């Protein structure tokens, strides 16, 4: 009898997702394009952003590492957000004025960076040239 063990664990196939990535403002200028079709391994916004930022060096234009980078002078600090409003946790927020959108919705109004993506979804990285203070 053969003493070699047989691996019976089920292997999860690698999921790939293809989205239409769109860019405005400083992100568009840095990349030199306003949109592209982007295929990445995974199916969440977090996996898209990790893969995209590994390939294109624009993370610092979009993502804030600390709460202070996600807010600006004059914004009201709210202890409790009204209604169904939500805020992404520190480390998963965008810089002041920059936004990440999925199919026209701000990611914090979905499931944050855990938002599931499907083929042909639209992901926008928005960092405007001009904004009101």
Protein Blocks (a to p, Z undefined) as FASTA:
>chain_A
ZZbdcdfbdcddddddddddddehjllmmnopabdcdddedjbfklmmmmmmmmpccklm
mpcfbfklmpcehiacdfbdghjbccddehiaccehiacdeehiafklmnojmlccdehi
acdddddfbdcZZ
